[in-house]
Amino acid sequence: FVSSASSLAQALESTGALDEAERYNQQALQICDRQNKEQLAELTLNRAAIAEDRMRYEEAISAYGEAIDIGNGIPSLLWEANAGLGSVYAKTGNLAAASTHFEQALRVIEQNRADQLKRDYEITFLSTLIRFYRKYVSVLMSQGQVERAIEVADSSRASVLTESVNGPGAVRSKLLVADVQRTAKRGNSVFLFYWLAPARSYLWVLTPGVVKTIELPDERAISQDVASYLSLLVNEKRDPLATANAVGRRLYRTLIEPAEAWLPPGTHVVIVPDGALHNLNFEMLLADKPQPHYWIQDVVVSIAPSLSILRGGIAARAGLQQSLLLLGNPEPAPGYPRLPQASLEVEDVKHHFPAARTTVYQGAAATVSRYRDAEPNRFSSIHFAAHGEANQQSPLDSAIILSPQANGFRLYARDVIDIPLNADLVTISACRGAGTRLLSGEGLVGFAWAFFQAGARNVVTSLWDVNDRTTAELMDNFYGRVQAGEPYANALRDAKLAMLESGNRKPYFWAPFQLYTRVAAQR
């Protein structure tokens, strides 16, 4: 009963039902085992949170302090109690004390992340942290500590990814902004780093010589506009340029126009999105000048999952020749019919690579086992032409749908992580390959992140269900440009522009694919 009552009290407190929350929490306190320190500390945390909500701040400070004493040695309780103290001190105007406790909470999180981020648990854990990160970023911005605010904001989304990609012992730089500015200089890039929150949202523009803060509308307003624009483009398959769509123009004016001074034509823009912006391809926003046009015509865009994961200036992996592992045109699986144009895509893609260094599995041979057994770490490029399945409740259970065999037909994202890669590029030409679940702490979790964790450096994947005929054309054009020496971001942009200029102007056809990267200076 105690555990259930504690959980119920937490849920009621979060919805504002404070009387009910307090009643359940007091009942649990009366009968709990006082020797069970974790249970007692959780109930004390509940008591502190309820007091904070009622603006009984002295009582809340005392209760959070008690929770710290009781929960000594229990990281999950220590960070929550310190975060609670930071929140109370921020509300009472004691920003110095608030920062002290927020920093202590952050230290506990960082020091114990490996133990707390179990694979089945990490996404839930991160989503519970976002309230803490938002409060701390707000406090830092109110103190004018912009660079520290950027570091904390980036930590909220880099958490899981950097554990695997940069190694379990990786330590985030305390000079993140300076590192990013050096990366921007090496890659001749401009970074647009977005932070969405209920009260104040921000865009930070980072160039080799500038860190500019731009205040944005609240998260809800931006999310509503994103949903409205995507409905028009994806569900209705409309061409917003034909009508100078008001939402597409408003999103541009909100998200891009304030940074135009640092974005001359031809700029390589690295976007670090947040929240609903993970669903949005910024290239299809409508710029007004000199006449209405899609932003893709002005700049070269790539997407980074976080600032701290980037490795600027690194060339392609030494000693790895251009080679291709391609799985596509699988046999139909239950609920997944054959893709009519997948065989064409397979043929179009493979002819861009040396035949002697190309391995293709299609039809009945395009199976999960073949992917595992092919030693995918031998290949510089990996391409999938198949259906994709997004799992919104458990993003790491999203899957690429391959040919049925005895052990199934789904290549799960969680399994991808465990198969090491050296690939410079992974392309997932499938439906909803990027996943669809939004988490402010980690961003869009799906195959892009799974392949990064496996070791890939760049991933091209889609934001929405794609038309397989136009996809085959786009991929043929993209790989042709890559083999001609164009950097991935430029090659993908040019392939999209070619499609747009050929008459396929609707973003539904050319805009779903994006380049996700952990390398700021593209090959």
Buried (B, 14 or more C-beta within 10 A) or exposed (E): EBEEBBBBBBEBBEEEBBEBBBBBBBBBBEEBEEEEBEBBBBBBBBBBBBBBBEEBBEBBBBBBBBBBEBBEEBBBBBBBBBBBBBBBBBBBEBBEBBBBBBBBBBEBBBEBBEEBBEEEEBBEBBBEBBBBBBBBBBBBBEBEBBBBBBBBBBBBBBBBBBBBBBEEEBEBEEEBBEBBBBBBBBBEBBBBBBBBBEEBBBBBBBBBEEBBBBEBBEBEBBBEBBBBBBEBBBEEEBBBBEEEBEBBBBBBBBBBBBBEEBBEEEBBBBBBBBBBBBBBBBBBBBBEEEEBEBBBBBBBBBBBBBBBBBBBEBEEEEEBEBBBBBBBBBBBBEEBEBBEBBBBBBBBBBEBBEEEBBBBBBBEBBBBBBBEEBEBBBBBBBBBBBBBBBBEEBBBBBBBBBBBBEEBBBBBBBBBBEBEBBBBBBBBBBBBBBBBBBBBBBBBBBBBBBBBBBBBBBBBBBBBBBBBBBBBBBBBBBBBBBEEEBBBBBBBBBBBBBBBEEEBBBBBBBBBBBBBBBBBBBB
